Amino acid sequence: FSKLQQGLSKTRDSIAKGIDNVFSGYSNIDDDFYEELEETLIMGDIGINATSKIMDELRSQVKDRHIKDPQECKQLLIEDIRNQMHTDENAYDFEDKKTVIFVIGVNGVGKTTSVGKLASIYKKKGKKVLIAAADTYRAAATEQLQSWADRAGTPIVSGREGADPASVIYDAVGAFKARDIDILIVDTAGRLHNKKNLMEELAKMNRIIDKELGNVCRENFIVLDGTTGQNALNQAREFGEAAQLTGIVLTKLDGTAKGGIAVAIVSELNIPVKYIGVGEGLDDLERFNSDEFVDALFE
Ligand code: GDP
C-alpha cells in the first residue's frame, strides 16, 4: 500500500466499498440502482453538483452503449469521477521561483502544521526557506510554529503577541534579502469574521513585499480541513472573497471516510488542490495528483 492509499484508507473503505456493494447488489441497471449509487457518492461527500454531473454522464454512457450489467459500468463510473477532477500541470512552477506563500484559513484546520510540512517539502528540494509567523494574535500559534520550523530545519521570523503582522513581514523581507531566501511561507491569523480586516492585512503585507522584493511570485493557499465536509467548500468561497486563492491545502484526509470532498472541491471551485495532508507527521503532506488520488481510492 502506498502512503496515499494508507492515508485514504477510511475513504476507500466507505466510498469504494459502498460503490462495490451497489454494483454487486443489483443484477439490473434500474432506477433503484442509480438512486443507491447516487446516495453512496453523496454520502462520501463528493457533493451534489459533482455527483449529479457524474450520474448524468454515467446514465448517458449506459444508454449509448446499451449496457445491461451493473458490473460493466463500474469502470465507467470511476472514469466519470476521474473526469470531474484535473491536475494543473503548471501548479507547482512557483516552487522554482522566488516566492512568497501566504497561508490562510480558520483556526484548527491544520494551518500551522501545513506551514511546517510545506517548509520541509521545499527544504528537501534544496530551497532556502523562511517562515514568517504573522499570526501575532495568539502567542501559542507562534510557539507552535517555532517547533515546526525547528523540525523542518528552517529559520523563522516572528513578532511579539499583538504586534502588527506587517512588522513581521517587514522583518521577514529583510531576512529574505539578507539570506537570499527562495521561498517565504507566511502563516496568517485565522480570523474570518472580519473579511475586510483580512483583506486590508494582506494588502498591507503585499505592499511591503512589492516595495522590498519587487514582483516576486505570490501564492495564496487556503488550508481546508477535509473532515469538515461541505463546510470546507464554504470556507474556500468566503476566503476567496478576501484573497485571490491560488491553491488549496486539504488536510486530515487520513481522519475521514469522506475524502470524496476532494472531488467536490476540484469540481466546484476553480482553485487547484495543491497538497493533501494524510497524517500529523512532517512528511505527511503530498502533492495532489487527481489520477493518483482516484487510483488510490479505487484500484
Ligand atoms: P491551525 O489552528 O489551523 O494552525 O491548526 P494546527 O496546525 O494546529 O492543527 C490542528 C490539529 O490538526 C493538530 O492536532 C494537527 O496535528 C492536526 N492535523 C493537521 N494536519 C493534519 C493531517 O493532515 N492529518 C491529521 N490526522 N491531523 C492533522
Boltz pocket constraint, residues with backbone or C-beta under 6 A from the ligand:
constraints:
  - pocket:
      binder: B
      contacts: [[A, 105], [A, 106], [A, 107], [A, 108], [A, 109], [A, 110], [A, 111], [A, 112], [A, 113], [A, 114], [A, 144], [A, 190], [A, 250], [A, 251], [A, 252], [A, 253], [A, 254], [A, 255], [A, 276], [A, 277], [A, 278], [A, 279], [A, 280], [A, 284]]
      max_distance: 6.0
